[in-house]
Amino acid sequence: MIERLGNLGAVSPLAFWLVVAACAYFVLMAVQLTIIDVRHHLLPDRIVFPSYGIAGVLLLGAAASLAVLAAPDPVPADDAAALFGLPGLRILAGGAVMWLFYFLLHTVYPPGMGFGDVKLAGVLGMYLGFLGWHHVAAGAFAAFVFGGLWSLGMIALRRGTLGSAIPFGPFMLAGTAAAMLFPAA
């Protein structure tokens, strides 16, 4: 992400600052939601729903800024799917794909995945969609790896069991942050 931000700044300063603002908002949102989810097992709509609009405006604004300048897509060509190759479409499609994936998980086993996680997934998918499809997959995968490692640690320390409930929002946010910070393979 940092390398891409540098490239973006050289191509379009407006897009650069919009993405910086989107990342700053992500950090604020992630801290708030992590604290609330750990304490109350809740991802409040009053934070998640406005995040769709804020992230959408900032990220789509950056994509539009690139399109107006006829600037190259900040994601390498081999990373873009033919159907949703444009950054703006990838942002929306990334949000939709992540929301649908978590909705299916919630539908299959509601006690294992709360609907707050489903709602948050759409926002996180927008961020990852801006970066590319590999990032969408990596962010979703990393969330489950982090959550699984935490659960195994809790079991090993005898602080939990296989049936223990854990707040999954912090792991979704951490997985997204990890995917944003590291280049996709």
ZATIKOL-924594 format. One record per atom (N, C-alpha, C): residue in one letter; chain; atom name; x negated, y, z. Coordinates in nm, 3 decimals. Each point is the difference from the previous one (the first is absolute). Layout:
% residues N
<a A CA <X Y Z>>;
...
END
This chain:
% residues 185
<m A N <-0.083 -0.119 0.000>>;
<m A CA <0.083 0.119 0.000>>;
<m A C <-0.087 0.125 0.000>>;
<i A N <-0.107 -0.003 0.082>>;
<i A CA <-0.086 0.117 0.008>>;
<i A C <-0.069 0.025 -0.133>>;
<e A N <-0.047 -0.106 -0.066>>;
<e A CA <-0.061 0.016 -0.131>>;
<e A C <0.102 0.054 -0.100>>;
<r A N <0.119 -0.053 0.006>>;
<r A CA <0.105 0.046 -0.092>>;
<r A C <0.039 0.144 0.029>>;
<l A N <-0.001 0.041 0.126>>;
<l A CA <0.030 0.139 0.034>>;
<l A C <-0.104 0.093 -0.061>>;
<g A N <-0.126 -0.040 0.005>>;
<g A CA <-0.105 0.080 -0.061>>;
<g A C <0.021 0.014 -0.150>>;
<n A N <0.033 -0.110 -0.065>>;
<n A CA <0.027 0.004 -0.144>>;
<n A C <0.123 0.085 -0.028>>;
<l A N <0.100 -0.011 0.083>>;
<l A CA <0.124 0.075 -0.018>>;
<l A C <-0.026 0.150 0.015>>;
<g A N <-0.084 0.037 0.095>>;
<g A CA <-0.032 0.141 0.021>>;
<g A C <-0.068 0.061 -0.120>>;
<a A N <-0.080 -0.079 -0.070>>;
<a A CA <-0.068 0.050 -0.120>>;
<a A C <0.097 0.017 -0.116>>;
<v A N <0.100 -0.085 -0.006>>;
<v A CA <0.096 0.004 -0.111>>;
<v A C <0.111 0.102 0.025>>;
<s A N <0.057 -0.002 0.119>>;
<s A CA <0.113 0.088 0.032>>;
<s A C <-0.003 0.040 0.147>>;
<p A N <-0.043 0.122 0.028>>;
<p A CA <0.000 0.044 0.140>>;
<p A C <0.138 -0.005 0.065>>;
<l A N <0.105 0.032 -0.075>>;
<l A CA <0.135 -0.006 0.057>>;
<l A C <0.035 -0.142 0.042>>;
<a A N <-0.026 -0.096 -0.087>>;
<a A CA <0.027 -0.141 0.032>>;
<a A C <-0.082 -0.042 0.121>>;
<f A N <-0.125 0.043 0.006>>;
<f A CA <-0.087 -0.031 0.113>>;
<f A C <0.062 0.046 0.131>>;
<w A N <0.043 0.126 0.006>>;
<w A CA <0.054 0.054 0.125>>;
<w A C <0.135 -0.062 0.035>>;
<l A N <0.078 -0.036 -0.099>>;
<l A CA <0.126 -0.068 0.028>>;
<l A C <-0.025 -0.139 0.060>>;
<v A N <-0.099 -0.069 -0.051>>;
<v A CA <-0.033 -0.132 0.054>>;
<v A C <-0.060 0.013 0.141>>;
<v A N <-0.083 0.101 0.022>>;
<v A CA <-0.054 0.023 0.133>>;
<v A C <0.114 0.027 0.099>>;
<a A N <0.097 0.082 -0.041>>;
<a A CA <0.115 0.028 0.087>>;
<a A C <0.081 -0.127 0.025>>;
<a A N <0.016 -0.084 -0.102>>;
<a A CA <0.072 -0.126 0.017>>;
<a A C <-0.073 -0.091 0.098>>;
<c A N <-0.131 -0.004 -0.009>>;
<c A CA <-0.079 -0.084 0.092>>;
<c A C <0.007 0.054 0.143>>;
<a A N <-0.005 0.132 0.014>>;
<a A CA <0.012 0.059 0.134>>;
<a A C <0.136 -0.033 0.060>>;
<y A N <0.105 0.008 -0.082>>;
<y A CA <0.133 -0.035 0.049>>;
<y A C <0.005 -0.148 0.038>>;
<f A N <-0.064 -0.085 -0.080>>;
<f A CA <-0.002 -0.143 0.030>>;
<f A C <-0.060 -0.024 0.139>>;
<v A N <-0.110 0.068 0.030>>;
<v A CA <-0.066 -0.019 0.130>>;
<v A C <0.095 0.042 0.113>>;
<l A N <0.063 0.115 -0.014>>;
<l A CA <0.094 0.046 0.104>>;
<l A C <0.116 -0.097 0.017>>;
<m A N <0.057 -0.044 -0.112>>;
<m A CA <0.111 -0.094 0.004>>;
<m A C <-0.044 -0.132 0.064>>;
<a A N <-0.118 -0.048 -0.039>>;
<a A CA <-0.048 -0.129 0.050>>;
<a A C <-0.023 0.004 0.152>>;
<v A N <-0.056 0.108 0.049>>;
<v A CA <-0.024 0.011 0.144>>;
<v A C <0.132 0.002 0.076>>;
<q A N <0.094 0.082 -0.046>>;
<q A CA <0.131 0.007 0.067>>;
<q A C <0.070 -0.135 -0.001>>;
<l A N <0.008 -0.062 -0.117>>;
<l A CA <0.073 -0.126 -0.011>>;
<l A C <-0.068 -0.113 0.077>>;
<t A N <-0.132 -0.001 0.003>>;
<t A CA <-0.071 -0.103 0.075>>;
<t A C <0.031 0.010 0.149>>;
<i A N <-0.008 0.120 0.053>>;
<i A CA <0.028 0.020 0.143>>;
<i A C <0.143 -0.042 0.034>>;
<i A N <0.095 0.044 -0.081>>;
<i A CA <0.141 -0.032 0.026>>;
<i A C <0.026 -0.149 -0.015>>;
<d A N <-0.056 -0.062 -0.105>>;
<d A CA <0.027 -0.142 -0.024>>;
<d A C <-0.063 -0.088 0.109>>;
<v A N <-0.120 0.035 0.045>>;
<v A CA <-0.063 -0.077 0.107>>;
<v A C <0.081 0.010 0.129>>;
<r A N <0.047 0.120 0.031>>;
<r A CA <0.074 0.020 0.125>>;
<r A C <0.142 -0.053 -0.004>>;
<h A N <0.068 0.017 -0.113>>;
<h A CA <0.145 -0.027 -0.005>>;
<h A C <0.043 -0.102 -0.105>>;
<h A N <-0.094 -0.054 -0.079>>;
<h A CA <0.035 -0.091 -0.110>>;
<h A C <0.104 0.066 -0.091>>;
<l A N <-0.028 0.122 -0.042>>;
<l A CA <0.094 0.080 -0.077>>;
<l A C <-0.076 0.091 -0.095>>;
<l A N <0.047 0.007 -0.124>>;
<l A CA <-0.053 0.096 -0.097>>;
<l A C <0.115 0.096 -0.033>>;
<p A N <0.001 0.116 0.064>>;
<p A CA <0.117 0.089 -0.009>>;
<p A C <0.023 0.057 -0.141>>;
<d A N <0.128 -0.001 -0.038>>;
<d A CA <0.040 0.056 -0.129>>;
<d A C <-0.036 0.148 -0.010>>;
<r A N <0.000 0.071 0.113>>;
<r A CA <-0.029 0.144 -0.002>>;
<r A C <-0.143 0.028 -0.043>>;
<i A N <-0.086 -0.100 0.002>>;
<i A CA <-0.137 0.015 -0.051>>;
<i A C <-0.013 -0.067 -0.137>>;
<v A N <0.056 -0.119 -0.015>>;
<v A CA <-0.019 -0.077 -0.123>>;
<v A C <0.072 0.064 -0.118>>;
<f A N <0.126 0.038 0.015>>;
<f A CA <0.075 0.054 -0.114>>;
<f A C <-0.060 0.129 -0.056>>;
<p A N <-0.036 0.098 0.082>>;
<p A CA <-0.065 0.118 -0.057>>;
<p A C <-0.134 -0.032 -0.068>>;
<s A N <-0.063 -0.107 0.043>>;
<s A CA <-0.128 -0.037 -0.059>>;
<s A C <0.013 -0.037 -0.148>>;
<y A N <0.115 -0.054 -0.038>>;
<y A CA <0.023 -0.027 -0.142>>;
<y A C <-0.008 0.129 -0.080>>;
<g A N <0.066 0.102 0.047>>;
<g A CA <0.002 0.128 -0.072>>;
<g A C <-0.136 0.068 0.001>>;
<i A N <-0.065 0.003 0.116>>;
<i A CA <-0.129 0.068 0.010>>;
<i A C <-0.105 -0.071 -0.084>>;
<a A N <-0.013 -0.130 0.017>>;
<a A CA <-0.098 -0.076 -0.079>>;
<a A C <0.035 0.007 -0.148>>;
<g A N <0.129 -0.012 -0.031>>;
<g A CA <0.043 0.005 -0.139>>;
<g A C <-0.034 0.131 -0.067>>;
<v A N <0.031 0.111 0.066>>;
<v A CA <-0.029 0.132 -0.059>>;
<v A C <-0.151 0.018 -0.019>>;
<l A N <-0.078 -0.034 0.102>>;
<l A CA <-0.145 0.021 -0.008>>;
<l A C <-0.065 -0.092 -0.105>>;
<l A N <0.033 -0.128 0.004>>;
<l A CA <-0.062 -0.094 -0.093>>;
<l A C <0.049 0.017 -0.143>>;
<l A N <0.131 0.021 -0.016>>;
<l A CA <0.053 0.023 -0.135>>;
<l A C <-0.048 0.134 -0.054>>;
<g A N <-0.018 0.099 0.089>>;
<g A CA <-0.056 0.127 -0.043>>;
<g A C <-0.142 -0.016 -0.051>>;
<a A N <-0.079 -0.082 0.069>>;
<a A CA <-0.137 -0.027 -0.046>>;
<a A C <0.002 -0.070 -0.135>>;
<a A N <0.089 -0.098 -0.015>>;
<a A CA <0.010 -0.072 -0.127>>;
<a A C <0.046 0.093 -0.111>>;
<a A N <0.096 0.087 0.030>>;
<a A CA <0.049 0.095 -0.101>>;
<a A C <-0.109 0.099 -0.038>>;
<s A N <-0.079 0.042 0.097>>;
<s A CA <-0.111 0.092 -0.026>>;
<s A C <-0.099 -0.063 -0.097>>;
<l A N <-0.026 -0.128 0.019>>;
<l A CA <-0.090 -0.070 -0.091>>;
<l A C <0.061 -0.011 -0.140>>;
<a A N <0.131 -0.027 -0.005>>;
<a A CA <0.068 -0.014 -0.128>>;
<a A C <0.001 0.132 -0.077>>;
<v A N <0.025 0.111 0.070>>;
<v A CA <0.004 0.132 -0.065>>;
<v A C <-0.135 0.034 -0.060>>;
<l A N <-0.106 -0.036 0.070>>;
<l A CA <-0.135 0.029 -0.049>>;
<l A C <-0.047 -0.102 -0.102>>;
<a A N <0.082 -0.102 -0.024>>;
<a A CA <-0.039 -0.113 -0.085>>;
<a A C <-0.129 -0.061 0.054>>;
<a A N <-0.011 0.001 0.132>>;
<a A CA <-0.118 -0.056 0.066>>;
<a A C <0.011 -0.151 0.002>>;
<p A N <-0.112 -0.067 0.005>>;
<p A CA <0.005 -0.146 0.006>>;
<p A C <0.058 -0.048 0.131>>;
<d A N <0.063 -0.116 -0.008>>;
<d A CA <0.054 -0.065 0.119>>;
<d A C <-0.115 -0.031 0.094>>;
<p A N <0.010 0.036 0.131>>;
<p A CA <-0.111 -0.027 0.091>>;
<p A C <-0.023 -0.149 0.027>>;
<v A N <0.093 -0.085 -0.046>>;
<v A CA <-0.014 -0.145 0.016>>;
<v A C <-0.056 -0.054 -0.130>>;
<p A N <-0.105 -0.082 0.005>>;
<p A CA <-0.056 -0.056 -0.123>>;
<p A C <0.106 -0.073 -0.081>>;
<a A N <-0.017 -0.001 -0.132>>;
<a A CA <0.100 -0.057 -0.090>>;
<a A C <0.030 -0.146 0.030>>;
<d A N <-0.100 -0.079 0.040>>;
<d A CA <0.025 -0.140 0.025>>;
<d A C <0.081 -0.025 0.127>>;
<d A N <0.020 0.103 0.081>>;
<d A CA <0.076 -0.012 0.125>>;
<d A C <0.149 0.029 -0.022>>;
<a A N <0.034 0.062 -0.110>>;
<a A CA <0.137 0.043 -0.022>>;
<a A C <0.077 -0.107 -0.076>>;
<a A N <0.119 -0.033 0.051>>;
<a A CA <0.087 -0.093 -0.070>>;
<a A C <0.063 0.072 -0.118>>;
<a A N <0.020 -0.070 -0.109>>;
<a A CA <0.052 0.064 -0.120>>;
<a A C <0.138 0.063 0.023>>;
<l A N <0.085 -0.067 0.077>>;
<l A CA <0.135 0.050 0.020>>;
<l A C <0.004 0.128 0.083>>;
<f A N <-0.082 0.009 0.101>>;
<f A CA <-0.001 0.117 0.087>>;
<f A C <-0.139 0.062 0.003>>;
<g A N <-0.056 0.032 -0.114>>;
<g A CA <-0.136 0.048 -0.009>>;
<g A C <-0.019 0.143 0.043>>;
<l A N <0.099 0.086 -0.013>>;
<l A CA <-0.017 0.139 0.036>>;
<l A C <0.001 0.016 0.151>>;
<p A N <-0.083 0.090 0.053>>;
<p A CA <-0.007 0.015 0.146>>;
<p A C <0.136 0.029 0.065>>;
<g A N <0.080 0.086 -0.060>>;
<g A CA <0.130 0.033 0.058>>;
<g A C <0.092 -0.121 0.009>>;
<l A N <-0.001 -0.080 -0.106>>;
<l A CA <0.083 -0.120 0.001>>;
<l A C <-0.054 -0.103 0.098>>;
<r A N <-0.132 -0.007 0.011>>;
<r A CA <-0.061 -0.094 0.095>>;
<r A C <0.036 0.037 0.143>>;
<i A N <0.007 0.130 0.030>>;
<i A CA <0.036 0.043 0.135>>;
<i A C <0.140 -0.050 0.035>>;
<l A N <0.095 0.024 -0.089>>;
<l A CA <0.138 -0.042 0.024>>;
<l A C <0.013 -0.152 0.000>>;
<a A N <-0.065 -0.064 -0.096>>;
<a A CA <0.008 -0.146 -0.008>>;
<a A C <-0.070 -0.066 0.119>>;
<g A N <-0.112 0.056 0.044>>;
<g A CA <-0.070 -0.055 0.117>>;
<g A C <0.089 0.005 0.122>>;
<g A N <0.071 0.111 0.019>>;
<g A CA <0.094 0.011 0.112>>;
<g A C <0.112 -0.101 -0.011>>;
<a A N <0.054 -0.015 -0.120>>;
<a A CA <0.110 -0.094 -0.021>>;
<a A C <-0.044 -0.145 0.021>>;
<v A N <-0.117 -0.034 -0.051>>;
<v A CA <-0.050 -0.137 0.012>>;
<v A C <-0.026 -0.035 0.147>>;
<m A N <-0.066 0.090 0.071>>;
<m A CA <-0.027 -0.027 0.143>>;
<m A C <0.130 -0.009 0.078>>;
<w A N <0.095 0.091 -0.027>>;
<w A CA <0.128 -0.004 0.071>>;
<w A C <0.069 -0.133 -0.027>>;
<l A N <0.003 -0.042 -0.125>>;
<l A CA <0.067 -0.125 -0.036>>;
<l A C <-0.068 -0.121 0.065>>;
<f A N <-0.133 -0.002 0.000>>;
<f A CA <-0.073 -0.110 0.062>>;
<f A C <0.034 -0.012 0.148>>;
<y A N <-0.003 0.110 0.071>>;
<y A CA <0.032 -0.004 0.144>>;
<y A C <0.149 -0.026 0.023>>;
<f A N <0.085 0.047 -0.090>>;
<f A CA <0.143 -0.029 0.012>>;
<f A C <0.025 -0.151 -0.013>>;
<l A N <-0.070 -0.063 -0.093>>;
<l A CA <0.015 -0.145 -0.016>>;
<l A C <-0.048 -0.074 0.125>>;
<l A N <-0.111 0.046 0.058>>;
<l A CA <-0.048 -0.061 0.124>>;
<l A C <0.102 0.018 0.112>>;
<h A N <0.058 0.118 0.008>>;
<h A CA <0.103 0.028 0.101>>;
<h A C <0.124 -0.087 -0.023>>;
<t A N <0.037 -0.020 -0.124>>;
<t A CA <0.117 -0.081 -0.033>>;
<t A C <-0.023 -0.147 0.035>>;
<v A N <-0.119 -0.050 -0.027>>;
<v A CA <-0.032 -0.140 0.027>>;
<v A C <-0.004 -0.028 0.151>>;
<y A N <-0.061 0.091 0.076>>;
<y A CA <-0.014 -0.023 0.143>>;
<y A C <0.011 0.134 0.075>>;
<p A N <0.123 0.047 0.024>>;
<p A CA <0.019 0.131 0.064>>;
<p A C <-0.070 0.019 0.134>>;
<p A N <-0.008 -0.101 0.087>>;
<p A CA <-0.071 0.025 0.127>>;
<p A C <-0.150 0.024 -0.019>>;
<g A N <-0.055 -0.046 -0.113>>;
<g A CA <-0.143 0.013 -0.024>>;
<g A C <-0.040 0.132 -0.063>>;
<m A N <0.095 0.068 -0.063>>;
<m A CA <-0.031 0.125 -0.070>>;
<m A C <0.117 0.095 0.020>>;
<g A N <-0.023 0.107 0.073>>;
<g A CA <0.106 0.096 0.025>>;
<g A C <0.027 0.087 -0.122>>;
<f A N <0.117 0.061 -0.004>>;
<f A CA <0.035 0.083 -0.116>>;
<f A C <-0.078 0.131 0.000>>;
<g A N <-0.051 0.043 0.115>>;
<g A CA <-0.088 0.117 0.004>>;
<g A C <-0.127 -0.026 -0.081>>;
<d A N <-0.050 -0.123 0.007>>;
<d A CA <-0.117 -0.038 -0.080>>;
<d A C <0.032 0.007 -0.149>>;
<v A N <0.120 -0.042 -0.036>>;
<v A CA <0.043 0.006 -0.141>>;
<v A C <0.001 0.145 -0.047>>;
<k A N <0.058 0.088 0.079>>;
<k A CA <0.007 0.142 -0.038>>;
<k A C <-0.139 0.062 -0.010>>;
<l A N <-0.087 -0.034 0.092>>;
<l A CA <-0.136 0.053 -0.004>>;
<l A C <-0.076 -0.051 -0.121>>;
<a A N <0.025 -0.123 -0.041>>;
<a A CA <-0.072 -0.060 -0.112>>;
<a A C <0.013 0.083 -0.127>>;
<g A N <0.115 0.059 -0.024>>;
<g A CA <0.018 0.081 -0.120>>;
<g A C <-0.093 0.121 -0.002>>;
<v A N <-0.014 0.065 0.114>>;
<v A CA <-0.090 0.116 0.009>>;
<v A C <-0.143 -0.044 -0.024>>;
<l A N <-0.040 -0.108 0.064>>;
<l A CA <-0.137 -0.047 -0.015>>;
<l A C <-0.028 -0.045 -0.142>>;
<g A N <0.099 -0.058 -0.064>>;
<g A CA <-0.015 -0.040 -0.140>>;
<g A C <-0.020 0.118 -0.093>>;
<m A N <0.058 0.114 0.034>>;
<m A CA <-0.021 0.120 -0.082>>;
<m A C <-0.146 0.044 0.007>>;
<y A N <-0.056 0.001 0.120>>;
<y A CA <-0.141 0.038 0.014>>;
<y A C <-0.089 -0.097 -0.077>>;
<l A N <0.024 -0.127 0.018>>;
<l A CA <-0.084 -0.100 -0.065>>;
<l A C <0.024 -0.002 -0.151>>;
<g A N <0.122 0.025 -0.042>>;
<g A CA <0.030 0.005 -0.143>>;
<g A C <-0.076 0.110 -0.071>>;
<f A N <-0.024 0.110 0.067>>;
<f A CA <-0.078 0.108 -0.060>>;
<f A C <-0.140 -0.049 -0.036>>;
<l A N <-0.054 -0.089 0.082>>;
<l A CA <-0.135 -0.051 -0.023>>;
<l A C <-0.006 -0.114 -0.099>>;
<g A N <0.107 -0.078 -0.011>>;
<g A CA <0.002 -0.110 -0.096>>;
<g A C <0.059 -0.127 0.059>>;
<w A N <0.027 -0.093 -0.089>>;
<w A CA <0.067 -0.124 0.040>>;
<w A C <-0.086 -0.088 0.089>>;
<h A N <-0.131 0.002 -0.020>>;
<h A CA <-0.087 -0.079 0.087>>;
<h A C <0.010 0.051 0.144>>;
<h A N <0.014 0.131 0.015>>;
<h A CA <0.012 0.057 0.134>>;
<h A C <0.133 -0.038 0.066>>;
<v A N <0.105 -0.006 -0.079>>;
<v A CA <0.131 -0.042 0.054>>;
<v A C <-0.013 -0.141 0.057>>;
<a A N <-0.058 -0.089 -0.078>>;
<a A CA <-0.016 -0.139 0.045>>;
<a A C <-0.095 -0.008 0.120>>;
<a A N <-0.110 0.074 -0.006>>;
<a A CA <-0.098 -0.005 0.109>>;
<a A C <0.059 0.055 0.130>>;
<g A N <0.077 0.108 -0.009>>;
<g A CA <0.060 0.059 0.119>>;
<g A C <0.100 -0.094 0.066>>;
<a A N <0.083 -0.064 -0.081>>;
<a A CA <0.097 -0.096 0.055>>;
<a A C <-0.072 -0.119 0.062>>;
<f A N <-0.100 -0.051 -0.069>>;
<f A CA <-0.075 -0.115 0.051>>;
<f A C <-0.073 0.034 0.130>>;
<a A N <-0.065 0.116 0.002>>;
<a A CA <-0.076 0.040 0.119>>;
<a A C <0.089 0.013 0.123>>;
<a A N <0.124 0.046 -0.019>>;
<a A CA <0.092 0.012 0.113>>;
<a A C <0.023 -0.135 0.067>>;
<f A N <0.018 -0.103 -0.080>>;
<f A CA <0.024 -0.132 0.055>>;
<f A C <-0.127 -0.060 0.060>>;
<v A N <-0.115 0.029 -0.058>>;
<v A CA <-0.127 -0.047 0.057>>;
<v A C <-0.020 0.065 0.137>>;
<f A N <0.016 0.133 0.008>>;
<f A CA <-0.019 0.070 0.127>>;
<f A C <0.100 -0.048 0.105>>;
<g A N <0.126 -0.014 -0.039>>;
<g A CA <0.102 -0.048 0.093>>;
<g A C <-0.028 -0.142 0.046>>;
<g A N <-0.045 -0.084 -0.091>>;
<g A CA <-0.032 -0.139 0.034>>;
<g A C <-0.120 -0.009 0.094>>;
<l A N <-0.102 0.079 -0.027>>;
<l A CA <-0.118 -0.001 0.087>>;
<l A C <0.036 0.050 0.139>>;
<w A N <0.083 0.104 0.008>>;
<w A CA <0.043 0.051 0.130>>;
<w A C <0.077 -0.108 0.076>>;
<s A N <0.090 -0.067 -0.070>>;
<s A CA <0.080 -0.105 0.063>>;
<s A C <-0.088 -0.114 0.049>>;
<l A N <-0.096 -0.042 -0.081>>;
<l A CA <-0.091 -0.106 0.043>>;
<l A C <-0.081 0.043 0.122>>;
<g A N <-0.043 0.124 0.001>>;
<g A CA <-0.072 0.052 0.117>>;
<g A C <0.086 -0.002 0.124>>;
<m A N <0.126 0.039 -0.014>>;
<m A CA <0.092 0.001 0.115>>;
<m A C <0.022 -0.142 0.052>>;
<i A N <0.012 -0.095 -0.092>>;
<i A CA <0.019 -0.140 0.040>>;
<i A C <-0.126 -0.052 0.068>>;
<a A N <-0.117 0.031 -0.058>>;
<a A CA <-0.127 -0.046 0.057>>;
<a A C <-0.022 0.057 0.140>>;
<l A N <0.043 0.122 0.022>>;
<l A CA <-0.015 0.063 0.131>>;
<l A C <0.115 -0.034 0.095>>;
<r A N <0.091 -0.083 -0.049>>;
<r A CA <0.118 -0.043 0.078>>;
<r A C <0.087 0.119 0.041>>;
<r A N <0.005 0.099 -0.087>>;
<r A CA <0.085 0.118 0.023>>;
<r A C <0.128 -0.008 -0.084>>;
<g A N <0.011 -0.106 -0.077>>;
<g A CA <0.117 -0.019 -0.084>>;
<g A C <0.010 -0.145 -0.044>>;
<t A N <0.114 -0.029 -0.065>>;
<t A CA <0.024 -0.134 -0.053>>;
<t A C <0.039 0.012 -0.147>>;
<l A N <0.024 -0.113 -0.063>>;
<l A CA <0.043 0.002 -0.140>>;
<l A C <0.135 0.072 -0.016>>;
<g A N <0.077 0.005 0.104>>;
<g A CA <0.131 0.065 -0.005>>;
<g A C <-0.001 0.146 0.042>>;
<s A N <-0.115 0.053 0.037>>;
<s A CA <-0.008 0.139 0.046>>;
<s A C <0.028 0.097 -0.115>>;
<a A N <0.073 0.105 0.033>>;
<a A CA <0.029 0.105 -0.098>>;
<a A C <-0.111 0.104 0.004>>;
<i A N <-0.048 0.038 -0.119>>;
<i A CA <-0.098 0.107 -0.007>>;
<i A C <0.054 0.109 -0.092>>;
<p A N <-0.032 0.124 0.028>>;
<p A CA <0.041 0.106 -0.092>>;
<p A C <-0.086 -0.009 -0.126>>;
<f A N <0.063 -0.012 -0.116>>;
<f A CA <-0.075 -0.021 -0.124>>;
<f A C <-0.036 0.131 -0.070>>;
<g A N <0.068 0.108 0.033>>;
<g A CA <-0.027 0.129 -0.064>>;
<g A C <-0.146 0.042 0.008>>;
<p A N <-0.064 -0.009 0.117>>;
<p A CA <-0.142 0.039 0.006>>;
<p A C <-0.089 -0.080 -0.094>>;
<f A N <0.032 -0.127 -0.021>>;
<f A CA <-0.081 -0.081 -0.091>>;
<f A C <0.028 0.036 -0.145>>;
<m A N <0.123 0.037 -0.030>>;
<m A CA <0.032 0.048 -0.135>>;
<m A C <-0.077 0.130 -0.029>>;
<l A N <-0.001 0.089 0.098>>;
<l A CA <-0.071 0.127 -0.016>>;
<l A C <-0.151 -0.022 -0.010>>;
<a A N <-0.054 -0.090 0.082>>;
<a A CA <-0.143 -0.031 -0.006>>;
<a A C <-0.037 -0.066 -0.132>>;
<g A N <0.084 -0.089 -0.048>>;
<g A CA <-0.026 -0.064 -0.129>>;
<g A C <0.001 0.100 -0.114>>;
<t A N <0.094 0.093 0.006>>;
<t A CA <0.005 0.104 -0.103>>;
<t A C <-0.123 0.089 0.009>>;
<a A N <-0.038 0.040 0.121>>;
<a A CA <-0.119 0.084 0.016>>;
<a A C <-0.125 -0.072 -0.051>>;
<a A N <-0.012 -0.129 0.031>>;
<a A CA <-0.116 -0.077 -0.047>>;
<a A C <-0.003 -0.005 -0.153>>;
<a A N <0.116 -0.022 -0.061>>;
<a A CA <0.007 -0.006 -0.146>>;
<a A C <-0.030 0.136 -0.063>>;
<m A N <0.039 0.108 0.070>>;
<m A CA <-0.028 0.133 -0.052>>;
<m A C <-0.149 0.035 0.012>>;
<l A N <-0.066 -0.049 0.103>>;
<l A CA <-0.139 0.037 0.024>>;
<l A C <-0.099 -0.080 -0.085>>;
<f A N <0.036 -0.122 -0.033>>;
<f A CA <-0.094 -0.086 -0.072>>;
<f A C <0.047 -0.022 -0.142>>;
<p A N <-0.094 -0.004 -0.094>>;
<p A CA <0.040 -0.025 -0.139>>;
<p A C <0.055 -0.141 -0.014>>;
<a A N <0.097 -0.014 -0.088>>;
<a A CA <0.059 -0.133 -0.024>>;
<a A C <-0.099 -0.084 -0.076>>;
<a A N <0.004 -0.131 0.024>>;
<a A CA <-0.092 -0.091 -0.069>>;
<a A C <0.040 -0.018 -0.143>>;
END
